[in-house]
Amino acid sequence: MNCIDQVITDRYSIFNGDCVQVLRGLPDHSVGYSIFSPPFASLYTYSNSPRDMGNVRDDAEFFDHFAFLIKELRRVMKPGRDVSFHCMLMPASKQRDGHIGLKDFRGDLIRAFQAEGFIYHSEVCIWKDPVTAMQRTKALGLLHKSVRENAAMCRQGIPDYLVTMRSPGECERVTHDRDEYPVDLWQKVASPVWMDINPSDTLQFRSAREHDDERLDDLARHGGQLGQGVVELDELGDRGVEAQRLVVLAAAAALAMGEANELTPLAVIRGVPYLDNPKPSPDSFEVPLEKDLYAPFLKNKNWRKAAEASGRG
């Protein structure tokens, strides 16, 4: 099996590697249960690797990649056993999709599994605080300002889902005694809505990202939300020399990760190190409007000169 590392005992086997390649090395009908959180299409890109399912241009390309994983899951799952995946509806943005709204990513995943023969078995809705989401994303639909100015654009927050698909066929019985799985625990698990999931109780994320992404996370936490935070670059120590590049990365990431057109794409940057260019070239700083990162923002505003706006022009 092609993997980075593995641990095999008489009770379990652990493999560290590319999920599609590792699954190809597992025997048919050898897995009793699978649970995972797939990449949310191109919402988060964790690396530049072509193996990264999140490193795609659009949703169609993501599902082309994801289909390889579903095929292997169908092969290795025992008959009648379950696959659960965490997902959410995806925000649509003017920049990427031409409109502001939601995309049925959850439904697309379900249909992708059904296309390979899986049965849609069950799902649970996981409550998420809309106030926290508003503070983090500044989504137009969650802002109270939208209630006052254009309530037609308001929406509810986006919950998470845990969807379970079942492999077709009859399975061996899975049993529990009363002490092992008491009725009050089952009643809690059987609820169609889970209200007590702590969104901050997650696995360590740093080891899962490439070096540049770790630095970008540091910058985002240090400066707050892009578009409203103050970034003190001179406090970043040795990383300050790369500050200008990281700010560009942060802006690009915000636009690429959805609903960015609803943010104010501005930030207060302090402590930027002075870089002396001995041979300045004015042409190198000119960017055609059609290639400018903020072209949609610039084109959609009715710009006026300062004197005109103040009534003096």
C-alpha positions as CSV (number, residue, x, y, z in Angstrom):
1,M,0.0,0.0,0.0
2,N,1.3,3.5,-0.9
3,C,1.2,5.5,2.3
4,I,3.3,7.8,4.4
5,D,3.1,5.7,7.6
6,Q,1.1,2.8,9.0
7,V,0.4,1.0,12.3
8,I,-1.1,-2.4,12.3
9,T,-2.1,-4.4,15.4
10,D,-4.4,-7.4,16.0
11,R,-7.2,-4.9,16.9
12,Y,-6.8,-2.0,14.4
13,S,-4.8,-0.6,11.5
14,I,-4.0,3.1,11.0
15,F,-2.8,4.5,7.7
16,N,-1.5,7.9,7.0
17,G,-1.7,8.7,3.3
18,D,-3.8,9.9,0.4
19,C,-7.3,8.6,1.1
20,V,-8.0,7.4,-2.5
21,Q,-4.7,5.5,-2.7
22,V,-5.1,4.0,0.8
23,L,-8.6,2.8,0.0
24,R,-7.3,1.1,-3.2
25,G,-5.1,-1.0,-1.0
26,L,-7.9,-2.2,1.3
27,P,-9.7,-5.5,0.7
28,D,-13.3,-5.6,-0.7
29,H,-16.0,-5.4,1.9
30,S,-13.6,-4.9,4.8
31,V,-14.8,-1.6,6.4
32,G,-17.7,-1.6,8.9
33,Y,-18.2,2.2,9.2
34,S,-16.7,5.3,7.7
35,I,-17.0,8.9,8.9
36,F,-15.3,12.0,7.5
37,S,-15.6,15.6,6.4
38,P,-14.9,16.1,2.7
39,P,-13.4,19.3,1.3
40,F,-16.1,21.8,0.7
41,A,-15.3,22.0,-3.0
42,S,-13.0,25.1,-3.5
43,L,-14.2,26.9,-0.4
44,Y,-10.9,26.0,1.4
45,T,-7.8,25.0,-0.5
46,Y,-5.2,23.5,1.8
47,S,-2.3,23.0,-0.7
48,N,-1.2,23.4,-4.3
49,S,-1.1,19.6,-4.8
50,P,-3.2,18.2,-7.7
51,R,-4.2,15.5,-5.2
52,D,-5.9,18.1,-3.0
53,M,-9.6,17.8,-3.7
54,G,-10.1,21.4,-2.7
55,N,-7.5,22.6,-5.2
56,V,-10.1,22.9,-8.0
57,R,-11.5,25.6,-10.3
58,D,-15.2,24.9,-9.7
59,D,-17.7,22.5,-8.2
60,A,-17.8,20.3,-11.3
61,E,-14.1,19.6,-11.1
62,F,-14.4,18.8,-7.4
63,F,-17.0,16.2,-8.0
64,D,-14.9,14.7,-10.8
65,H,-12.2,14.2,-8.1
66,F,-14.6,13.1,-5.4
67,A,-16.1,10.4,-7.5
68,F,-12.9,8.4,-7.2
69,L,-13.2,8.3,-3.4
70,I,-16.9,7.3,-3.6
71,K,-16.1,4.4,-5.9
72,E,-13.5,3.1,-3.6
73,L,-15.8,3.5,-0.5
74,R,-18.5,1.5,-2.3
75,R,-16.0,-1.3,-2.9
76,V,-14.5,-1.5,0.6
77,M,-17.7,-1.0,2.7
78,K,-19.4,-4.1,4.0
79,P,-22.9,-4.7,2.7
80,G,-25.6,-2.8,4.7
81,R,-23.0,-0.7,6.6
82,D,-22.9,3.1,6.9
83,V,-20.8,6.0,5.6
84,S,-21.3,9.3,7.4
85,F,-20.0,12.7,6.1
86,H,-20.1,16.2,7.5
87,C,-21.1,19.0,5.2
88,M,-23.0,22.2,4.8
89,L,-24.8,24.3,2.2
90,M,-22.3,26.5,0.3
91,P,-22.6,30.3,0.0
92,A,-22.8,31.6,-3.6
93,S,-21.1,34.8,-4.4
94,K,-21.3,37.3,-7.2
95,Q,-17.6,37.0,-7.8
96,R,-17.7,33.2,-8.4
97,D,-21.3,32.4,-9.2
98,G,-22.8,35.6,-10.5
99,H,-25.3,35.9,-7.6
100,I,-25.6,36.0,-3.8
101,G,-27.4,32.9,-2.4
102,L,-26.9,29.3,-1.4
103,K,-25.8,26.2,-3.3
104,D,-27.1,22.7,-2.3
105,F,-23.7,21.2,-1.7
106,R,-25.2,18.7,0.8
107,G,-27.7,17.5,-1.9
108,D,-25.0,17.3,-4.5
109,L,-22.9,15.0,-2.2
110,I,-26.0,12.8,-1.5
111,R,-26.7,12.5,-5.3
112,A,-23.0,11.7,-5.9
113,F,-23.2,8.8,-3.5
114,Q,-26.5,7.6,-4.9
115,A,-25.0,7.5,-8.4
116,E,-22.6,4.8,-7.1
117,G,-25.3,2.7,-5.5
118,F,-25.4,4.0,-1.9
119,I,-28.8,4.4,-0.2
120,Y,-29.7,7.8,1.5
121,H,-30.1,6.5,5.1
122,S,-30.4,9.4,7.5
123,E,-29.1,12.8,8.5
124,V,-28.9,15.2,11.5
125,C,-28.9,19.0,11.4
126,I,-26.2,20.6,13.6
127,W,-27.1,24.0,14.9
128,K,-24.6,26.9,14.5
129,D,-24.8,30.3,16.0
130,P,-25.8,32.9,13.3
131,V,-24.3,35.7,15.4
132,T,-20.9,34.0,15.3
133,A,-21.3,33.4,11.6
134,M,-22.2,37.0,11.0
135,Q,-19.2,38.3,13.0
136,R,-16.9,35.9,11.1
137,T,-18.1,36.3,7.5
138,K,-20.0,39.6,7.5
139,A,-22.5,37.8,5.2
140,L,-25.0,40.2,3.7
141,G,-27.9,37.9,4.6
142,L,-27.1,37.9,8.3
143,L,-26.4,41.6,8.9
144,H,-29.0,43.5,10.8
145,K,-28.2,46.3,8.5
146,S,-29.9,44.3,5.7
147,V,-33.1,44.0,7.8
148,R,-33.3,47.8,7.8
149,E,-32.2,48.4,4.2
150,N,-33.2,45.4,2.1
151,A,-34.9,42.7,4.1
152,A,-35.5,40.6,0.9
153,M,-31.7,39.7,1.1
154,C,-31.9,38.4,4.7
155,R,-31.5,34.7,5.4
156,Q,-31.0,32.2,8.2
157,G,-27.6,31.0,9.3
158,I,-26.1,28.0,7.5
159,P,-26.2,24.8,9.7
160,D,-23.9,21.8,9.4
161,Y,-25.2,18.4,8.6
162,L,-24.1,14.8,9.3
163,V,-25.4,12.7,6.4
164,T,-25.4,8.9,6.5
165,M,-25.4,6.8,3.4
166,R,-25.8,3.0,3.5
167,S,-24.1,0.4,1.4
168,P,-26.7,-1.8,-0.3
169,G,-27.2,-5.4,0.8
170,E,-27.8,-7.3,4.1
171,C,-25.4,-6.8,6.9
172,E,-24.4,-8.8,10.0
173,R,-26.2,-7.5,13.1
174,V,-24.6,-4.8,15.2
175,T,-25.8,-5.1,18.8
176,H,-25.5,-3.2,22.1
177,D,-26.6,-4.0,25.7
178,R,-28.6,-1.5,27.8
179,D,-25.6,-0.5,29.9
180,E,-23.4,0.0,26.9
181,Y,-26.0,2.2,25.1
182,P,-28.6,3.4,27.6
183,V,-32.0,4.7,26.3
184,D,-31.3,8.4,27.3
185,L,-28.1,8.4,25.2
186,W,-30.0,6.9,22.2
187,Q,-32.8,9.5,22.6
188,K,-30.2,12.2,22.4
189,V,-28.4,10.7,19.4
190,A,-31.7,10.1,17.6
191,S,-32.7,13.7,17.7
192,P,-32.9,15.2,14.2
193,V,-31.2,18.4,15.4
194,W,-28.0,18.4,17.6
195,M,-27.8,21.6,19.6
196,D,-24.8,20.9,21.8
197,I,-22.0,20.5,19.3
198,N,-19.0,22.8,20.2
199,P,-17.7,24.2,16.9
200,S,-14.3,25.1,18.5
201,D,-13.7,21.5,19.7
202,T,-11.8,20.4,16.6
203,L,-8.7,18.4,15.7
204,Q,-5.3,20.2,15.4
205,F,-5.3,22.0,12.0
206,R,-1.8,23.2,11.7
207,S,-0.3,19.9,10.7
208,A,-2.8,19.5,7.9
209,R,-1.8,22.6,6.1
210,E,1.2,23.7,4.2
211,H,3.7,26.2,5.6
212,D,2.2,29.3,3.8
213,D,-1.3,28.4,5.0
214,E,0.0,28.3,8.6
215,R,1.4,31.7,8.3
216,L,-1.8,33.0,6.8
217,D,-3.7,31.6,9.7
218,D,-1.4,33.4,12.1
219,L,-2.0,36.7,10.3
220,A,-5.7,36.2,10.2
221,R,-5.9,35.6,13.9
222,H,-3.6,38.4,14.7
223,G,-5.4,41.0,12.7
224,G,-9.0,39.9,13.1
225,Q,-11.4,39.6,10.2
226,L,-10.1,41.0,6.9
227,G,-11.9,44.1,6.0
228,Q,-12.4,45.3,9.6
229,G,-9.2,44.4,11.5
230,V,-6.0,46.2,12.2
231,V,-2.9,44.2,11.3
232,E,0.2,45.1,13.2
233,L,2.8,43.7,10.9
234,D,5.8,44.9,12.9
235,E,4.7,42.6,15.7
236,L,5.0,39.5,13.5
237,G,8.7,39.2,14.2
238,D,10.7,37.4,11.6
239,R,7.7,37.0,9.5
240,G,7.3,40.7,9.0
241,V,9.6,40.7,6.0
242,E,7.0,38.6,4.2
243,A,4.1,40.7,5.4
244,Q,3.3,42.4,2.1
245,R,3.0,39.0,0.3
246,L,0.9,37.6,3.1
247,V,-1.5,40.5,3.0
248,V,-2.0,39.8,-0.7
249,L,-2.5,36.1,0.1
250,A,-5.1,37.0,2.7
251,A,-7.0,39.2,0.4
252,A,-7.0,36.6,-2.4
253,A,-8.0,33.9,0.1
254,A,-11.0,35.9,1.3
255,L,-12.2,36.4,-2.2
256,A,-11.8,32.8,-3.1
257,M,-13.5,31.4,0.0
258,G,-17.0,32.7,-0.6
259,E,-19.2,35.6,0.2
260,A,-16.2,37.8,-0.1
261,N,-18.0,40.3,-2.2
262,E,-20.1,41.0,0.9
263,L,-17.1,42.1,2.8
264,T,-15.5,45.5,2.7
265,P,-12.2,44.5,1.0
266,L,-10.1,47.0,3.0
267,A,-7.8,46.6,6.0
268,V,-5.6,48.9,8.1
269,I,-2.0,47.7,7.8
270,R,0.6,49.1,10.1
271,G,4.3,48.4,10.4
272,V,4.9,47.4,6.8
273,P,8.6,47.2,6.3
274,Y,10.1,49.7,3.8
275,L,11.4,48.0,0.7
276,D,13.8,50.0,-1.5
277,N,13.6,49.2,-5.2
278,P,16.9,50.5,-6.8
279,K,15.4,50.3,-10.3
280,P,11.7,51.3,-10.0
281,S,9.6,50.4,-13.0
282,P,6.2,52.2,-13.1
283,D,4.9,49.7,-15.6
284,S,5.3,46.9,-13.1
285,F,2.7,48.5,-10.8
286,E,0.0,48.9,-13.4
287,V,-2.7,46.3,-13.5
288,P,-5.4,46.3,-16.2
289,L,-8.9,46.7,-14.7
290,E,-10.1,43.3,-16.1
291,K,-7.2,41.6,-14.3
292,D,-7.5,43.5,-11.0
293,L,-8.5,41.4,-8.0
294,Y,-11.1,44.0,-7.0
295,A,-12.5,44.6,-10.5
296,P,-16.1,43.6,-9.5
297,F,-16.0,45.9,-6.6
298,L,-14.6,48.8,-8.6
299,K,-17.0,48.3,-11.5
300,N,-20.1,48.0,-9.4
301,K,-19.7,51.3,-7.5
302,N,-20.8,54.7,-8.8
303,W,-17.6,56.5,-8.0
304,R,-17.6,60.3,-7.7
305,K,-14.8,62.8,-7.1
306,A,-14.4,64.1,-3.5
307,A,-15.5,67.6,-4.4
308,E,-18.5,66.4,-6.3
309,A,-19.6,64.1,-3.5
310,S,-19.4,66.9,-0.9
311,G,-21.4,69.3,-3.1
312,R,-18.5,71.5,-3.8
313,G,-17.9,70.4,-7.4
